């Protein structure tokens, strides 16, 4: 694998680690599709605690919204008192307002960009098959049905996202 250049070159260390991990997983199971699944599982396993913490903070923030609205009405004209009361409310409920915002997602962004870069620039994936109709991991997958290319994986992912949104 070659190093990236340009704007995302600061991700080269992450990209290099993911490329090395992909090679190690490929050495275990000589199938790049399975190696990618293993790599993605490890990355998600590492990022799960951060995601769980962010989700818990968001839920806690939603639960105290009525109290926050009361504070905003009570201290309409006194910003300093409103900020102090809000800070006390956060402390009382042990909520970190930064943890419920974009910061956890921003911390994950370099990891996902590095993973994307590692997979999209990996020459080893060219013409590497996975299973069934997926014969080239470097190209978009299409299952030919009646002369029409159907993006099965995209449809499965879309369905799983809809189900996930519906359940939460």
N, C-alpha and C positions, 0 to 999 in steps of 0.2 A: 504494500500500500504506500502511496505517496502522500507527502504532506500537502496540506491545502495552502493556498495563497490568497492574498487579498484581505477583505474586511474581516473575515472570520479566522484569520491566522492565529489569533489569541487562543483559539480552541484546539490548536495542534496537540497539546499534551493530552487532552481528553480524547481526541480523535485517535492518537497513538495507542492509548490504553485500550480503547474499544477495539481497535484493529488487532491488537495483541490478544485480547480476550476471545475475539471471534476466531482467531487462528487456533487458540488452545481448545476451544469447544469443537472446532472442526477436527482437531486431532483426536478428540474423544469419540465423536460420531461423524464419520466422513460424509456428511450431508449438510451443505450450507444452510438449507432451510431449517433443519433442526438446530444447527449452531446459532442461527439468528434468534430462534425461539428461546434458546437457553440464555443467550446474551440479554435479550429483552426482559426475560424473567428476572435475571440477576439485577438489572438496572431498576426495574420496578420494585423489587424487594428492598433495594437500598433506599429508594425514594419514598417508600410507603410510610415510614414514620413521619416524615415531613408532611405528607399529604394528610395523614390522619390528624396530626396536630392542627393543621390549617382548617380542616373540616370541623373539628371540635370547637375551634375558636369562632368559626362562622356561626355554628349552631348556638353557641353561648351568646354571641352578639345579637342574634335574632331573638333569643329569649328575653334579653333585657331591653329590647326596643321600646316597649310601653313605658318603662321607667325613664329611658332617655328622652322620650317625647314629653313626659311630665317635667323633667328638668329643663328642657328647652322652653316650655311654657312658663315655668316658674321664674326662670332667670332670663326673660326675653331681652331686657335692656342691660344686663350686667354680664358681659362676656367672661370676665375674670372669674366671677363666682360660678358661672355655668361650667367653665372648664375645670375648676376645682371640684365641683360636685360630680362632674362626669368622671374625672380621675378617681375620685373616691369610690364611685360606683364600680368602675373597672377593678379597682383593688379589692373591693368587698367580694366581688364575684370571681376574682382571680383570672381576669381576662386580659390578654395582651392584644390591644387593638391592632398592632402591626401584624400580628400572627394571623389575623382574619382577613387581611387585605391581599395585595398583590405580591408582597415580599416573598412568601414561600414559592409562588409560581415563578417569580423572577430568579430565584435561586435554582430552580429546576431547569430553566431555559438553557443555560450553557450545556447541561448534560444532554438534553434532547437534541440540541443543535450538533453537539459532538457525535452523538449516536447516528443522527441522520447523515452527517458528513462521512462518518466511517463506512456506513452502508452504501451511500450513493457513489462514493469514490473507490469502492473496492473492486478492482479489476477481476478478482477471483470469482465474483458472482456472475460474471458474464458467461452465458450459456451453461450455468450450473443449474441443474434441475432440482426440484424439490420432491413432489409427488403428484400423481395423477396427471392433470392437464398442465401443471406449472412446470414448464421446461426451461425457463430462463429467468432467473431471479433478478436480472438487471433490467428486465422489460416489464411493462404492465401485463398482468395476467388476463387472459381472455379464454373462456370456454366456448368453443365454437358449437353453436346449436342452430341447426337449419340455416347455416351460412351467416349467422349473426354472432358477433363476439359479445358474450355476456360476462361482465366483470363480477364474477361470483364472490370473490373476497370483499369487494367494495360493498356489495349488497349484504353480505353477512355482517360486516362491520357496522353498516348503517342500521341494520335490524338490532344488533346488540346494543348500540348506542340509544336507540329508541326505547328498548326494554329497560336499559339502565336508567334513563331519564324518567320513565314511567314509574319505576320502583322507588325512586328517591323523591 
